Amino acid sequence: MYFSGINIKKKLEKIRKKSFFNFFFLKFKNTKNNLMIRYLIFVFFLFNSFNAKSQKVWRLKDCIDYALKNNILIKQSKLNTEISKSDEKFSKLNLLPRINSNGRFNRNQGRSIDPFSNSFIEQVNSNMNFSYNSDIVLFNGLSKINQIKKSKNSIKINEYETENIKNNLISSIALNYLQILFNIELCTLANNQLDLSLEQELRLSNLYNEGLISYGELLNIQSQIALDEKQITDSKNQLQLSKLQLAQLLELDDFMQLNIIFDSISIPPVILIDDLENDYKIALKNQSLIKSGNLKIINSKIDYKIAKSNIYPSLSVGLSAGTIFSDNVSYLFSFWDQIRNNRNSVIYLSLNIPIFNNWINKNNIQKSKINIENTILSVQTDKNNLKQNMQIAFNDQLSAYKNYIASEKVLISNQEEYNYIIEKYELGIVNSFEFNQIKNKLINSKSDLLQAKYDFIFKIQLYKFYSNLNFSL
């Protein structure tokens, strides 16, 4: 029976730790504060154990929820939505009449007209006037009504754009999360490989000590152990890099906070039926980018109506009222008597007919027509890209499925070859170099199967995500 090198190391580590604690307690056993020291040590290790258990575990849902709550782009998009809501409120309030008031004080010297008597005077005099006015637009080509409609659509456009940012973020997080799980399994695989090599080294060391094998075979397995240790280092580096990339997506300052617990993921059912057209129709209804584009087309048509409204006459009604005070007659009438007696008011109806304004309105109408066509083409481009991406995703999941099945067959074949060669190796028929070649083939096939598995899972979920906007493992 052979012992794993890792197990031997663990036992030595336990012995070392045990010796340390025995030394520590023996050193202080005769001290006056022996009980207090032991109590403090117990509290210290209990606190560390509690911290380890209380560390947050990040699962895919936790990562997505955190990102949706803290992502800066999402926050900015939500602020744009608030601006659109403010614009909508203003467009509604713009239907109300305008009311203004003003007051003025004048002090004249020399020849001037007395506002009270309307006669020329040549003396220093002062006068004051107060007035207010109000007007409301009765008709301006329905420009204000169309502006309200546009503002309402702008709110929905910003909401859809926020949703689109969320969808892109979710797919990126899911891909990086799967990459972390893949790297965790690679680390486990690399450690298992090292365990096997260490067991092999112990066995060959015994055989070498008994003079049954050459020193070259022992060097060969030691070289293999060095390669296995390097593979562990590379796997850990890849794991740390994938955690860093996910932390950057989550906008975490310290990626070491990401305590990802490995959960076994089963292979979801693959969609083999070609129902792409139906899935595409569903995606057109659900994808926020397409819904936003459709509203942009509507708004571009509203802009055309607003531009066209400027060539129509505008009709408004208004009211103004005021009064005046002059100190030239203050000896006859008091301030309040003049304010009451000099009151006046006017009701007016204003009609503005645009005749010529340097073709500004005509140019704006022409530009709005072009903008409609441009927006339609832009939305059609988004639809075409969506269809192409779904076609690629559908084909990718089928390719990933075939690759996964092929990788399974390769692993089964290499496992059988390994089981066959290990019997010969233990009998001494095959040397360690040939054995390591077969073993490395087996390890590589396991790694390839892991990669095919996670690639397959992501490709299936990505295709589903286009239509149902739900990414779950």
PEJOJO-V245701 format. One line per field, one symbol per residue. ss: DSSP state (H for helix, E for strand, - for the rest). phi: phi as a letter, one per 30 degrees, with the letter a starting at -180 (. if undefined). burial: b if it has 24 or more other C-alpha atoms within 12 Angstrom, else e. Layout:
ss=???
phi=???
burial=???
This chain:
ss=----HHHHHHHHHHHHHHHHHHHHHHH------HHHHHHHHHHHHHHHHHHHHH--E--HHHHHHHHHHH-HHHHHHHHHHHHHHHHHHHHHH----EEEEEEEEEEE--EEE------EEE--EEEEEEEEEEEEEEE---HHHHHHHHHHHHHHHHHHHHHHHHHHHHHHHHHHHHHHHHHHHHHHHHHHHHHHHHHHHHHHHHHHH-----HHHHHHHHHHHHHHHHHHHHHHHHHHHHHHHHHHHH----HHH-E----------------HHHHHHHHHHH-HHHHHHHHHHHHHHHHHHHHHH----EEEEEEEEEEEEEHHH-----HHHHHHH--EEEEEEEEE-------HHHHHHHHHHHHHHHHHHHHHHHHHHHHHHHHHHHHHHHHHHHHHHHHHHHHHHHHHHHHHHHHHHH-----HHHHHHHHHHHHHHHHHHHHHHHHHHHHHHHHHHHHH-----
phi=.ccddddddddddddddddddddddddcdcddceddddddddddddddddddddddcccedddddddddcdddddddddddddddddddddddddddcbbbabbcbbcbidacdddchcdbbadbbbbbbabbbbbddabiiddddddddddddddddddddddddddddddddddddddddddddddddddddedddddddddddddddicbdddddddddddddddddddddddddddddddddddddicdcddddcdcdcdcddddddcddcddddddddddcddddddddddddddddedddddddcddcbbbbbbbaabbbddcddcbdeddddddcdbbbcbbcbccdcbbiiddddddddddddddddddddddddddddddddddddddddddddddddddddddddddddddddddddidcddddddddddddddddddddddddddddddddddddcchbcbc
burial=eeeebeeeeeeeeeeeeeeeeeeeeeeeeeeeeeeeeeeeeeeeeeeeeeeeeeeeebbbeebbebbbeebebbeebbeebeebbeebeeeeeebeeeeeeeeeeeeeeeeeebbbeeeeeeeebbbbbbbebbbbbeebbbbbbbbbbbbbbbbbbbbbbbbbbbbbbbbbbbbbbbbbbbbbbbbbbbbbbbbbbbbbbbbbbeeeeeeeeeeebbebbbebbeebbebbeebbebbbebbbbbbbbbbeeeeeebbbeeeeeeeeebbeeeebeebbeebbebbbbbbbbbbbbbbbbbbbbbbbbbbeeeeeebbbbbbbbbbbeeeeeeeeebbeebeeeeeeeeeeeeeeeeeeeeeebeebbebbeebbeebeebbeebbeebbebbbbbbbbbeebeebbebbeebeeebeebbeeeeeeeebbeebbebbbbbbbbbbbbbbbbbbbbbbbbbbbbbbebebbb
